[in-house]
Amino acid sequence: MPPSSSTAAHSADSDPRKDSLIEFPSLFPIKVMGLHGDDFVHQITQVARQFDPFFDAATVELRPSSTGKYLGVTITVTATSREQLDSLYLALTAHPAVKVVL
């Protein structure tokens, strides 16, 4: 007899790997936007290194806004877990220089 839908749902819920569409480890790009300041890029790369010790700042991509007031910084980290990504997003969104994290 096949398992009931509630039993099947429960077994899927108990496997944390089912909660994420991301396979770990993987390279994961994150776009961070903030005011275009002298050390904005350095500040963002410092946060990235806290969560990815192998973070390579040479992979950073920069895109200034049309007015030059804001700067989009794309960092690519090696994601090892959902918890790591959640913590990184929290640290970036809490950073005073950051306006948006995508």
C-alpha positions in Angstrom: 0.0 0.0 0.0 1.5 3.4 -0.9 2.2 5.8 1.9 -0.5 8.4 2.6 0.1 11.9 1.5 0.6 13.0 5.1 3.2 10.4 5.7 5.0 11.3 2.4 4.9 15.0 3.3 6.3 14.2 6.8 9.2 12.2 5.5 10.1 15.0 3.0 9.9 17.6 5.8 12.3 15.6 7.9 15.0 15.8 5.2 16.6 19.3 5.4 18.1 18.9 1.9 14.6 19.0 0.5 14.2 22.6 1.8 16.8 24.0 -0.7 17.0 24.0 -4.4 20.7 24.8 -4.1 23.3 21.9 -4.2 26.1 22.5 -1.7 28.9 23.3 -2.1 28.4 25.6 -5.1 29.4 29.1 -6.3 26.6 31.5 -5.4 26.5 35.1 -6.7 25.0 37.8 -4.4 24.3 41.4 -5.5 24.8 44.1 -2.9 23.8 47.7 -3.6 24.9 50.7 -1.6 26.0 54.3 -1.8 29.1 54.6 -4.0 31.7 55.4 -1.4 35.5 55.0 -1.3 35.6 51.8 0.7 32.2 50.2 0.0 33.7 47.4 -2.1 36.3 46.7 0.6 33.6 46.6 3.3 31.5 44.1 1.3 34.5 41.8 0.5 35.4 41.8 4.2 31.9 40.5 5.1 32.2 37.9 2.3 35.5 36.7 3.7 33.9 36.2 7.2 31.6 33.5 5.7 33.8 32.2 2.9 37.5 32.0 3.8 38.4 31.2 0.2 36.5 34.2 -1.2 38.4 35.6 -4.2 38.0 39.4 -4.5 39.1 39.2 -8.1 35.7 37.8 -9.0 33.9 40.9 -7.8 31.8 42.6 -10.4 30.9 46.3 -10.1 28.1 48.2 -11.8 27.5 51.9 -10.9 24.0 53.4 -11.2 23.3 55.7 -14.1 23.8 58.7 -11.8 26.8 57.3 -10.1 25.3 57.7 -6.6 24.9 53.9 -6.0 27.1 51.0 -6.7 26.1 47.4 -7.4 28.6 44.9 -6.2 28.3 41.2 -7.2 30.2 38.9 -4.9 30.4 35.1 -5.7 30.9 33.0 -2.6 31.3 29.3 -2.2 28.0 28.3 -0.5 28.5 25.3 1.8 25.1 25.3 3.5 21.8 27.2 3.8 22.7 28.4 7.2 25.9 29.9 5.9 23.9 31.8 3.2 21.3 32.9 5.7 24.0 34.3 8.0 25.8 36.0 5.1 22.5 37.7 4.0 21.8 38.8 7.6 25.3 40.3 7.9 25.0 42.1 4.6 21.5 43.5 5.2 22.6 44.7 8.7 25.6 46.5 7.3 25.1 50.3 7.5 26.5 51.0 4.0 24.2 48.4 2.3 20.8 49.5 0.8 19.7 46.2 -0.9 20.9 42.6 -1.1 19.6 40.3 -3.9 
